Amino acid sequence: MAIDESRVFKPINIAVLTVSDTRTPATDTSGDILAARVTGAGHRLVNRSIVKDDAALLATQFETWIDDPAVDAVVSTGGTGLTGRDVTPEALAMLADARAIPGFGELFRWLSFQTIGTSTVQSRACAMVARGTYIFALPGSNGAVKDGWDGILAEQLDSRNRPCNFVDLMPRLREV
């Protein structure tokens, strides 16, 4: 990580979404890891929710947070696999005015390969920006959440990261 200590850290507002038919607040370990990393990095955890694996319900939750000016980014965990119930990428495809960030999924799978080998091909981790809000969809395992946050998001959501970062782009995300 190329942190420029001469720059001021700018905390952003992040919502955490767990996608699961079975997890509860008491058993949501991947959501707990994300929430701890968000606040540990100095950002503000402005919302947290668990939504069932249903594309329409997920799209509604994403839209709600995208339209909330208090949310700068959403990080979700779960629903990115290959089974019929894994519908997070499909929910994201339903969002109006969403633009994919293809490099996120590519980098995630490269990092994940170092941990779980070829099993990483089963991940459909992805990211996009919709109406000025970043959305990052990570797999539901604790290891995947750590790989995604520690290997990508910790740096890209740090305004001091050089040569560039997602935070510096935020004022321009709504340009036409």
C-alpha positions in Angstrom: 0.0 0.0 0.0 1.4 3.4 -1.0 0.0 5.6 1.7 1.0 9.2 1.5 1.1 10.3 5.1 1.2 14.0 4.1 -2.4 13.7 3.0 -5.4 13.8 5.3 -7.5 10.7 5.7 -11.1 11.2 4.6 -13.5 8.8 6.3 -16.5 7.8 4.1 -19.9 6.4 5.0 -20.3 2.7 4.4 -23.3 0.3 4.6 -22.7 -3.4 5.0 -25.2 -5.9 3.5 -25.1 -9.6 4.2 -26.9 -11.7 1.6 -28.2 -15.0 3.2 -31.2 -17.1 3.7 -29.8 -18.5 7.0 -27.7 -16.0 8.8 -29.0 -13.9 11.7 -27.3 -11.0 13.5 -26.0 -13.6 16.0 -24.4 -15.8 13.2 -23.3 -13.2 10.7 -19.6 -13.6 11.1 -18.6 -12.2 7.6 -20.8 -9.1 8.3 -19.1 -8.8 11.7 -15.7 -8.9 10.0 -16.6 -6.3 7.4 -18.2 -4.0 10.1 -15.0 -4.3 12.2 -12.7 -3.5 9.3 -14.8 -0.6 8.1 -14.7 1.1 11.6 -11.1 -0.1 12.2 -10.0 1.7 9.1 -11.6 5.0 10.4 -14.7 4.9 8.2 -18.3 5.3 9.5 -20.6 2.2 9.4 -23.9 4.0 8.7 -26.1 1.0 8.1 -26.0 -2.8 8.3 -28.6 -5.3 7.2 -29.2 -9.0 6.3 -31.4 -9.7 3.2 -32.4 -13.0 1.9 -31.1 -14.4 -1.4 -33.8 -12.8 -3.5 -32.8 -10.5 -6.5 -35.8 -8.2 -6.2 -35.3 -7.7 -2.4 -31.6 -7.2 -2.8 -32.1 -4.7 -5.6 -34.6 -2.8 -3.4 -32.0 -2.6 -0.6 -29.2 -1.5 -2.9 -31.5 1.2 -4.4 -32.5 2.4 -1.0 -28.8 2.9 0.0 -27.8 4.3 -3.4 -30.4 7.0 -3.0 -29.4 7.8 0.6 -27.0 10.7 0.6 -25.6 9.4 3.8 -24.2 6.3 2.1 -21.0 6.6 0.0 -20.4 2.9 -0.5 -22.1 -0.4 0.1 -20.1 -3.6 0.7 -22.0 -6.8 0.5 -21.1 -10.3 1.5 -22.7 -13.4 0.0 -24.7 -14.4 -3.0 -21.9 -14.3 -5.5 -21.5 -18.1 -6.1 -22.9 -20.3 -8.8 -26.0 -21.9 -7.2 -29.5 -20.9 -8.0 -29.9 -19.0 -4.8 -26.7 -16.9 -5.5 -28.3 -13.8 -7.1 -26.3 -10.8 -5.9 -24.8 -10.0 -9.4 -28.3 -10.4 -10.9 -29.7 -7.9 -8.3 -26.9 -5.5 -9.2 -27.7 -5.8 -12.9 -31.2 -4.6 -12.0 -30.0 -1.2 -10.8 -30.6 1.8 -13.0 -27.6 3.8 -14.1 -25.1 1.3 -12.8 -21.6 1.0 -14.3 -19.4 -2.0 -13.7 -15.9 -1.9 -12.3 -14.6 -5.1 -14.0 -11.1 -4.8 -12.5 -12.5 -5.4 -9.0 -13.7 -8.9 -9.7 -10.6 -9.7 -11.6 -8.3 -8.5 -8.8 -10.4 -10.2 -6.2 -10.1 -13.6 -8.0 -6.4 -13.1 -8.4 -5.9 -12.4 -4.7 -8.3 -15.3 -3.8 -6.4 -17.7 -6.0 -3.4 -17.2 -3.6 -5.6 -18.5 -0.8 -8.0 -21.1 -2.2 -6.4 -21.9 -5.6 -8.6 -22.7 -8.5 -11.8 -22.7 -6.4 -11.8 -18.9 -6.9 -13.4 -19.5 -10.3 -16.6 -20.2 -8.5 -16.8 -16.5 -7.3 -18.7 -13.9 -9.1 -17.4 -11.1 -6.9 -18.0 -7.8 -8.6 -18.3 -4.0 -8.2 -20.0 -1.1 -9.7 -20.9 2.5 -9.2 -24.5 3.6 -9.4 -25.6 7.2 -9.1 -22.5 8.2 -7.3 -22.4 5.3 -4.8 -19.9 2.5 -4.9 -21.1 -1.1 -4.5 -18.7 -4.0 -3.8 -20.1 -7.5 -3.8 -17.8 -10.1 -2.0 -18.4 -13.8 -1.4 -19.9 -14.8 1.9 -17.0 -16.6 3.5 -14.9 -15.0 6.2 -11.8 -15.6 4.2 -13.2 -13.9 1.1 -14.3 -10.9 3.1 -10.8 -10.6 4.5 -9.2 -11.0 1.0 -11.6 -8.4 -0.5 -11.2 -5.8 2.3 -7.5 -6.3 3.2 -6.3 -6.8 -0.4 -8.4 -4.2 -2.3 -10.9 -2.0 -0.3 -8.6 -1.0 2.6 -6.3 0.7 0.0 -8.9 1.9 -2.5 -11.1 3.5 0.2 -8.2 5.3 1.8 -7.9 8.8 0.4 -4.2 8.8 1.1 -3.5 5.8 -1.2 -1.3 6.7 -4.2 -1.2 6.9 -7.1 -5.0 6.9 -7.0 -8.0 5.7 -5.0 -11.8 5.5 -5.1 -12.3 8.3 -2.6 -10.7 11.0 -4.8 -13.1 10.1 -7.6 -16.3 10.5 -5.5 -16.9 14.1 -6.3 -16.9 13.3 -10.0 -19.0 10.1 -10.0 -22.2 11.8 -11.0 -20.7 13.6 -14.0 -22.4 13.2 -17.4 
